[in-house]
Amino acid sequence: MASSTAQTQDRFQRRPMVEAMTGLSRSSIYAKMDPRSPHHDPDFPKPVRLGKRAVAWRESDILAWMNGRENTAA
């Protein structure tokens, strides 16, 4: 059963799902990725390019980032 959990967490998630998972808006996600933004978060997961105009994020990276946020907020 543990392997199915690992496979589930390593799926690629497109931006709408990342928004739903994190509660962040589209602009907030891109602000966290932009080093010039005052809202830049160097720990925010980097997207993976799937094609010429398509990116996605690894679900495991998003979950790890969210867990890290929980630990720093406590």
C-alpha positions as CSV (number, residue, x, y, z in Angstrom):
1,M,0.0,0.0,0.0
2,A,2.9,2.4,0.7
3,S,3.9,2.4,-3.0
4,S,0.5,3.5,-4.1
5,T,0.7,6.5,-1.8
6,A,4.1,7.4,-3.2
7,Q,2.8,7.1,-6.7
8,T,-0.2,9.3,-5.8
9,Q,2.1,12.0,-4.4
10,D,4.4,12.1,-7.5
11,R,1.6,13.0,-10.0
12,F,2.0,16.2,-11.9
13,Q,-0.6,18.8,-10.9
14,R,-1.5,21.7,-13.2
15,R,-2.0,25.2,-11.9
16,P,-5.8,25.0,-11.1
17,M,-5.1,22.0,-8.8
18,V,-2.1,23.7,-7.2
19,E,-4.4,26.6,-6.5
20,A,-7.0,24.3,-4.9
21,M,-4.4,22.4,-2.9
22,T,-2.6,25.6,-1.5
23,G,-5.4,28.1,-1.4
24,L,-3.3,30.5,-3.4
25,S,-4.4,32.5,-6.4
26,R,-2.7,32.3,-9.8
27,S,-1.0,35.6,-9.2
28,S,0.2,34.5,-5.8
29,I,1.7,31.3,-7.1
30,Y,3.7,33.2,-9.8
31,A,4.7,35.9,-7.3
32,K,6.1,33.2,-5.0
33,M,8.2,32.0,-8.0
34,D,9.4,35.4,-9.1
35,P,12.7,36.5,-7.4
36,R,11.9,40.1,-8.1
37,S,8.6,40.0,-6.2
38,P,8.3,41.1,-2.6
39,H,6.3,37.9,-2.1
40,H,9.0,35.6,-3.5
41,D,9.4,32.3,-1.6
42,P,12.6,30.5,-2.5
43,D,11.2,27.3,-1.0
44,F,8.1,27.3,-3.3
45,P,8.3,24.3,-5.6
46,K,9.6,24.9,-9.1
47,P,7.3,23.9,-11.9
48,V,8.3,21.1,-14.4
49,R,7.9,21.9,-18.1
50,L,5.6,19.4,-19.8
51,G,5.6,21.1,-23.2
52,K,6.2,24.3,-25.0
53,R,3.4,26.1,-23.1
54,A,2.6,23.7,-20.3
55,V,4.0,23.4,-16.8
56,A,3.0,21.4,-13.8
57,W,4.2,20.8,-10.3
58,R,5.0,17.5,-8.6
59,E,2.3,16.8,-6.0
60,S,4.9,15.6,-3.5
61,D,6.8,18.9,-3.8
62,I,3.6,20.9,-3.2
63,L,2.7,18.7,-0.2
64,A,6.2,19.0,1.2
65,W,6.1,22.8,0.9
66,M,2.7,22.9,2.6
67,N,4.0,20.7,5.4
68,G,7.0,23.0,5.8
69,R,4.7,26.0,6.1
70,E,2.7,24.3,8.8
71,N,5.9,23.6,10.8
72,T,7.1,27.2,10.6
73,A,3.6,28.7,11.4
74,A,3.4,26.7,14.7
